[in-house]
Amino acid sequence: MTVTSLMTADELYHLPNDGTRYELVRGELRKKMSPTGIAHGRIAARIIGSLMAHLEIHPIGEVYSNDVGFRVARNPDSVLAPDVAFVRKERVVDSTKFFEGAPDLAIEVVSPRDSYSDVEEKAADWLRAGARAVIIVDPTRKSARIDRASATSNVAEAISVDELLPGWRLPLAKLFA
């Protein structure tokens, strides 16, 4: 009988920085993909820039890049890192550790190396952990969709999640220009 030991979030946090990015999924250490291509980075940066501009005028929360880990489950632990995250002001904490819980909004930009099943699994994990919405952006198809616990909707012209970010809109034409 083989016994596999599961990693904890604290063990992940204390791994030596070898330049590799990891996520922890139900105790299993998963290597995140190597650096993404230019299109992926440009789209994530445009989303962050749009959110930052909106939050300067409407300071209702914080936006985070893909460097932030969110502990979304315990025993076994899961720590995920979306490409972009938004957390409402009342939930923001100042810590050097992982954020406890899911962001209110997780945004995943699909990379050409991502499998759709992995993206679907991650979106479901975010929603199970309490994210109120997950935006999946697919640069190859120049499309986006918004998953919520109650429904999934394809974005026709502009990304918006008024229940979290009233007044924020990011037109797909601008995102994929």
N, C-alpha and C positions, 0 to 999 in steps of 0.2 A: 504494500500500500504506500503510495506516494502522498506526502503531506506538503501542500503548497502554503507558504506563509503569505498572508496578505499585508500590504504596506498600509501604514496610517498616514493621515494628512501631515502629522508632525514629522514623520520620517521623510516624507516628500519635501517638506519645507527645509529640512536640514541636509538635503543632498548637496554634495559639492557642486559648484557652478562649473560645469564642463562645457558650457555653450549649448547644451541640448535642452530643449523645452519638453516638459512632460505634463501629462494630466494623469489623474488617478481615477479609475473607473471601477467602482465596487471593489476597491482594494488592489486592483491590478494596475501596475505602472505601465503607462502607454506613452511611447515616444511621440511627440507632436511632429508633424512633418517638418522637413528642413525648410529653410527660408523660402517664402513664397515668391512668385513672380511680380513684376512691376504692376500689372493690371490689378492684382489682388490688393497690393499695398496702396495703390492710388485710390481705389474704391473705398477701402477702409478709412483712409485719410479724409476723403471727401465726406464720408458719413460723420466722422469725429468733428471735422471742421464745421459742418452744418449744425450739429448738436451743440457744439461749444458756442457758436454765434447766437443760437436761440437761448441758451442758458445764461448768457451774459445779460440779455434783456429780461429774461424770466428765470430768476435764480431758484428753481424748484428742485434741484438735485445736482448730481455729479455724473460726468461721463468718464469712462475708463477704457484704456486700450487693452490689447490682448496680453499684456504682461501681468494682469491681475487674476489671481486664482480665487474662485468662489467655492467654498466647501458646501456642497449641496446634499451630502448624505454622510451618515456615520454608521459604523459597525456593519458592514465594511464602509470605509470612507470613500467618498468621491470628491475630487477637486477638479473643476472644469474652468477653462479660460475662453470666453467668447472673443471674437475679433473686436467687438465693441460692446460696452455695457452701459446702461443707465440705471442709477439708483436714486430714488426719491430722497429729498433732503432729510426727512424725518428718520430715514434708515441709514444715512451716511455715518460711518464711524472712522476715526483716525487710528490706524493700526499698522504695524509692520507685518502682521501675519495675514493669512487668507481672510477674505470676507466670509462671515458666517451666513450661509443661505444663498439663495439665488438673487441675481439682480432683478429689478422690476422688468427690465427689457434686456434681452440678449440678442445680439445681432451676429449672425454667422455669414461670412462671405465664402462662397463655395470656391475651392481651388480646383484646377484641372485634375489634381491627384486625389481629391476627395471622392469617396464612393457615396452615391446617394443614400445607401442604407446607413452609412455612418452619420451623415448629416441628419437623416430622419431620426436616428437613435438619439443623437445629441439634442435635437429640438424637443423630443419627448422627455428626455432627462431634465432639461431646463424647466419645462412646464410642470413635471411631477414635483420638482423641487420648490415650486412656488413662483417662478417667473410669470408675470401677468401676460407677457407677449414675447414671441420670438420672431425676428425677421430673418428670413433666409434670402440672401442676395446671390443671384447666379450670373456672374459676368459673361459667361459663354453664351447664355440664352438672352442676356440683357433683360432679366426679369427679376421680380421679387415677390415674395408672399409673406403673409403675416399669419402665424399660428397663435391661437389663443386656446385656452382649455375648452372653450365652447365651440370654436369653429376655426377653419382655415380659409383665408381669402387671398386670391391673387391680386396683386397690385396692378391697376390699369395705367394710371398716369403718374401718381406721386405716392411716396411712402408717407403715412401719417398714422399716429397712434394717439388720438386725442384724449383717450382716457388716462394716459400717462404724461403726454407732452402736448398740452393744449396749444394749438396754433402752429406746431412744427410740421412742415411739409418739405419733403425732398423729392422734387420731380425726377423721374427715371431718366428723362432726357439730359438733365444736368449731371446726374450720377454717372451715366455711361458716356458722356460727351468725350 
